[in-house]
Amino acid sequence: MIDGAQGPRVTLGGLEVLLLCSNNYLGLADHPAVRRAAAEAAERFGAGAGASRLISGTMALHRKLERRIAEWSHAGAALTFGSGYLANVGTISTLAGRDHVVFSDELNHASIIDGCRLSRAETFVYRHRDLDHLAWGLRRMNGRGGLIVTESVFSMDGDVAPLVELVDLARANGCLMMVDEAHAVGALGPGGRGAVAEAGLTKEVDLVVGTLGKALGSYGAYVCSSAELCELLVNTARTFIFSTAPPPPAMGAALAALDLLAAQPGLVEQLRRNAATLRTELAACGFDTGESRTQVMPVVVGDAQRAVDLCERCLDHGVFAQAIRPPTVPEGTSRLRLSVMSAHHGEELRAAAQKIALAARELGIEPRASAHPAAQLDRAA
């Protein structure tokens, strides 16, 4: 249990440790301006919204934040949800039905998997970033209407989806294209607008899901799309209709975070530099972080108990790097899932890599390649 705010260093069990497993990528969760905005929103609007959006829960802050997100994302409209889980489940289950097919990357987040299940559409799970397998699946569906959905930055591996090629396949086969940017917002693209913007696809992707609870330091999520699709979600997405509106302090905090991101683009660049520093030092220690080019990178151990042991030994050396086990990752790929913040310093990241390597040696754990598993075709079925 962490005692205090989420910064680059935290107090855990009475000891100060370097935090290498938080999604607070830009360090905004404990930024004074973000804290102040949350407090001011609570003072003016209260601690909670009090109702669902379609009853009496829509407040001026919700509308203001949605307009700000749409403007920042260069989208037609935006709609906020209580969490990324609610956004993905609600959006997929609204857009896909029994007569449709959802094409989902095998390493997509659980919220996407559950959205596929609840949609009752047929689901084709294509091998991770495998365009040939996806193209085969699209041909097999004989032109049936569908939705291609992928994370942009994959949350457990830090690699990036081939978005240009995915959009090409979507257009050629009459599918909608949906991208979950949870781990790309604030990390990739111009001004931290994400991988879709980085790839120049802002006008080509039909729906972008983003989070307020990672790089933006608050809580909640949003969907960016056309005004027509957002209006459809307002009136049919069950996770939007039947959930209490996001609390005002979270909305105020997110607005402040967006202002900080616009005013301090150097935060994004510092995050990228820090990620490169840790990747380079891990490689020098013999660790293979796979195809990660982001602030998220895996140190794959394999066995679940060995991953837990390594996590605990790293804590002994002052580094908090959480062990990730099934069902979050496939069997045989348990790992330390490392993530850096813009607030980290290069020297402490280099030292952290050395400490992780020392902990691994003490446990007799040999560095191993980061490999994706074979397709698990039932994961989103």
MIFI-194896 format. One record per residue (C-alpha): residue in three letters; x, y, z. Coordinates in pm, whole numbers, padded with zeros to 5 digits, always signed. Layout:
N
alaXYZ ...
END
This chain:
381
met+00000+00000+00000 ile+00135+00339-00105 asp+00123+00610+00157 gly+00096+00946-00017 ala+00069+01082-00370 gln+00192+00902-00681 gly+00521+01062-00771 pro+00845+00919-00913 arg+00927+00803-00561 val+00668+00678-00312 thr+00653+00546+00041 leu+00565+00177+00047 gly+00553-00008+00376 gly+00738+00277+00542 leu+01024+00272+00288 glu+01090+00512+00005 val+01116+00333-00331 leu+01148+00433-00694 leu+00808+00383-00859 leu+00838+00205-01194 cys+00488+00068-01240 ser+00255+00369-01238 asn+00052+00502-01531 asn+00100+00859-01403 tyr+00326+00909-01702 leu+00353+01288-01696 gly+00349+01322-01319 leu+00026+01524-01330 ala-00170+01326-01070 asp+00004+01516-00790 his+00071+01840-00978 pro-00032+02143-00768 ala-00244+02293-01047 val-00431+01967-01101 arg-00490+01921-00729 arg-00612+02280-00701 ala-00852+02240-00995 ala-00998+01923-00841 ala-01049+02101-00509 glu-01210+02403-00673 ala-01446+02179-00873 ala-01546+01999-00554 glu-01614+02330-00380 arg-01834+02459-00663 phe-02002+02145-00795 gly-01971+01898-00508 ala-01790+01567-00465 gly-02022+01369-00691 ala-02250+01424-00989 gly-02550+01271-00813 ala-02714+01107-01113 ser-02656+00959-01455 arg-02590+01194-01744 leu-02938+01155-01894 ile-03119+01224-01568 ser-02966+01524-01392 gly-02597+01434-01379 thr-02474+01642-01672 met-02297+01948-01533 ala-02128+02243-01697 leu-01790+02080-01629 his-01879+01772-01832 arg-01975+01980-02133 lys-01670+02203-02096 leu-01432+01908-02076 glu-01592+01734-02375 arg-01558+02047-02588 arg-01196+02085-02475 ile-01113+01721-02554 ala-01274+01742-02899 glu-01080+02060-02977 trp-00752+01913-02850 ser-00803+01588-03042 his-00920+01762-03362 ala-01238+01553-03345 gly-01598+01634-03428 ala-01716+01560-03073 ala-01620+01388-02751 leu-01812+01203-02482 thr-01684+01130-02131 phe-01733+00801-01948 gly-01668+00700-01589 ser-01370+00481-01685 gly-01185+00337-01982 tyr-01351+00003-01911 leu-01697+00161-01941 ala-01596+00349-02257 asn-01473+00039-02440 val-01751-00194-02327 gly-02020+00062-02404 thr-01884+00167-02741 ile-01819-00180-02881 ser-02148-00325-02760 thr-02330-00028-02917 leu-02162-00039-03257 ala-02158-00416-03308 gly-02452-00655-03291 arg-02548-01010-03379 asp-02513-00951-03754 his-02168-00795-03729 val-01810-00911-03684 val-01557-00751-03450 phe-01192-00799-03543 ser-00982-00771-03227 asp-00605-00798-03169 glu-00532-01095-02943 leu-00348-00877-02689 asn-00621-00616-02656 his-00720-00502-02307 ala-00983-00691-02106 ser-01229-00404-02154 ile-01217-00457-02530 ile-01253-00832-02489 asp-01557-00787-02267 gly-01706-00533-02506 cys-01679-00793-02782 arg-01850-01053-02567 leu-02135-00824-02462 ser-02194-00704-02817 arg-02300-01059-02915 ala-02129-01002-03247 glu-01910-01271-03394 thr-01552-01201-03288 phe-01244-01280-03492 val-00928-01256-03281 tyr-00630-01194-03505 arg-00274-01268-03404 his-00096-00976-03243 arg-00029-00706-03503 asp-00054-00973-03777 leu-00198-00796-04080 asp-00200-01110-04296 his-00407-01297-04038 leu-00647-01004-04011 ala-00678-00980-04390 trp-00754-01354-04403 gly-01022-01308-04138 leu-01178-01018-04328 arg-01196-01227-04646 arg-01348-01514-04450 met-01632-01293-04330 asn-01742-01229-04690 gly-01788-00856-04657 arg-02010-00861-04349 gly-02022-00526-04173 gly-01782-00498-03885 leu-01549-00316-03653 ile-01171-00341-03628 val-01054-00254-03277 thr-00704-00230-03138 glu-00503-00065-02868 ser-00250+00177-03012 val+00011+00124-02739 phe-00031-00223-02591 ser-00042-00191-02215 met+00172-00492-02122 asp+00433-00477-02399 gly+00465-00112-02496 asp+00465-00186-02868 val+00252+00008-03115 ala-00017-00118-03352 pro+00039-00081-03730 leu-00231+00185-03753 val-00180+00295-04114 glu-00218-00058-04245 leu-00514-00129-04014 val-00696+00177-04143 asp-00628+00067-04501 leu-00779-00275-04428 ala-01079-00116-04256 arg-01150+00110-04553 ala-01103-00167-04809 asn-01347-00392-04625 gly-01613-00145-04516 cys-01531-00166-04143 leu-01531+00099-03877 met-01192+00157-03714 met-01167+00202-03336 val-00841+00271-03151 asp-00788+00265-02774 glu-00523+00531-02701 ala-00515+00482-02322 his-00135+00442-02306 ala-00056+00673-02599 val-00227+00991-02480 gly+00041+01218-02338 ala+00316+00993-02471 leu+00305+00983-02851 gly+00218+01222-03129 pro+00232+01600-03158 gly+00155+01755-02821 gly+00098+01409-02678 arg-00225+01363-02875 gly-00152+00993-02930 ala-00044+00738-03186 val-00333+00814-03421 ala-00215+01174-03450 glu+00146+01057-03478 ala+00047+00845-03779 gly-00146+01133-03939 leu-00475+00943-03913 thr-00686+01181-03707 lys-00947+01211-03982 glu-00926+00845-04082 val-00997+00664-03755 asp-01369+00651-03677 leu-01344+00632-03298 val-01064+00707-03055 val-01092+00608-02690 gly-00868+00794-02448 thr-00824+00795-02074 leu-00813+01074-01821 gly-00662+00850-01553 lys-00312+00785-01686 ala-00098+01060-01839 leu-00365+01320-01759 gly-00353+01233-01391 ser-00728+01229-01321 tyr-00998+00962-01359 gly-01242+00867-01632 ala-01224+00828-02008 tyr-01359+00968-02332 val-01457+00870-02684 cys-01375+01103-02973 ser-01569+01062-03296 ser-01814+01240-03522 ala-02101+01428-03361 glu-02340+01167-03505 leu-02160+00869-03352 cys-02127+01045-03016 glu-02501+01119-03022 leu-02564+00750-03092 leu-02354+00656-02788 val-02539+00906-02567 asn-02868+00739-02650 thr-02771+00372-02674 ala-02446+00296-02484 arg-02566+00119-02172 thr-02250+00194-01975 phe-02313+00565-02035 ile-02688+00565-01979 phe-02690+00354-01664 ser-02382+00492-01484 thr-02357+00790-01252 ala-02183+01075-01430 pro-01809+01118-01360 pro-01745+01325-01045 pro-01680+01698-01085 pro-01335+01693-00917 ala-01212+01445-01180 met-01347+01662-01461 gly-01186+01975-01317 ala-00856+01795-01273 ala-00862+01671-01634 leu-00924+02021-01765 ala-00625+02149-01572 ala-00410+01862-01697 leu-00497+01940-02059 asp-00402+02304-02001 leu-00068+02194-01853 leu-00002+01958-02143 ala-00065+02240-02391 ala+00155+02482-02195 gln+00438+02237-02127 pro+00496+02015-02433 gly+00841+01942-02292 leu+00677+01697-02051 val+00606+01465-02343 glu+00958+01494-02478 gln+01105+01425-02133 leu+00891+01114-02102 arg+01026+00988-02434 arg+01385+01057-02331 asn+01335+00879-02000 ala+01183+00577-02174 ala+01480+00559-02410 thr+01720+00582-02117 leu+01562+00289-01932 arg+01534+00074-02246 thr+01899+00135-02331 glu+02019+00050-01981 leu+01802-00263-01961 ala+01949-00379-02292 ala+02300-00318-02158 cys+02206-00544-01864 gly+02099-00819-02103 phe+01723-00769-02092 asp+01517-00781-02411 thr+01221-00544-02391 gly+01078-00666-02721 glu+00940-00411-02965 ser+00854-00146-02709 arg+00928+00209-02821 thr+00723+00374-02550 gln+00725+00440-02178 val+00596+00086-02114 met+00840-00204-02138 pro+00835-00566-02021 val+01098-00771-01844 val+00959-01118-01916 val+01032-01386-01657 gly+00791-01660-01765 asp+00686-01834-01447 ala+00433-01644-01235 gln+00593-01719-00898 arg+00937-01624-01028 ala+00797-01291-01143 val+00655-01228-00796 asp+00987-01325-00640 leu+01169-01081-00867 cys+00924-00803-00778 glu+00985-00859-00408 arg+01363-00874-00449 cys+01356-00548-00647 leu+01169-00389-00356 asp+01454-00498-00131 his+01678-00289-00357 gly+01445+00012-00352 val+01266-00036-00685 phe+00890-00097-00712 ala+00830-00285-01039 gln+00508-00484-01016 ala+00481-00847-01127 ile+00210-00909-01388 arg+00065-01260-01408 pro-00221-01444-01581 pro-00496-01362-01658 thr-00356-01016-01733 val-00091-01175-01956 pro-00092-01521-02119 glu+00047-01823-01937 gly+00424-01847-01954 thr+00477-01473-02006 ser+00464-01338-01648 arg+00681-01031-01617 leu+00776-00710-01454 arg+00581-00443-01639 leu+00797-00132-01619 ser+00674+00220-01687 val+00854+00549-01654 met+00741+00904-01582 ser+00860+01234-01717 ala+00945+01322-01355 his+01209+01049-01327 his+01576+01139-01361 gly+01808+00964-01601 glu+02053+00861-01333 glu+01790+00696-01115 leu+01654+00506-01417 arg+02002+00379-01504 ala+02052+00277-01142 ala+01710+00105-01141 ala+01804-00112-01439 gln+02121-00218-01258 lys+01921-00303-00945 ile+01671-00511-01144 ala+01960-00699-01301 leu+02118-00754-00959 ala+01788-00885-00819 ala+01754-01123-01114 arg+02106-01256-01063 glu+02043-01311-00694 leu+01742-01526-00783 gly+01917-01708-01065 ile+01683-01558-01325 glu+01841-01532-01667 pro+01741-01246-01899 arg+01514-01381-02170 ala+01361-01259-02492 ser+01028-01082-02482 ala+00813-01295-02709 his+00447-01274-02794 pro+00252-01598-02751 ala+00079-01782-03028 ala-00274-01663-03096 gln-00530-01747-02831 leu-00837-01740-03049 asp-01084-01774-02762 arg-00970-01469-02565 ala-01233-01236-02710 ala-01480-01495-02830 
END
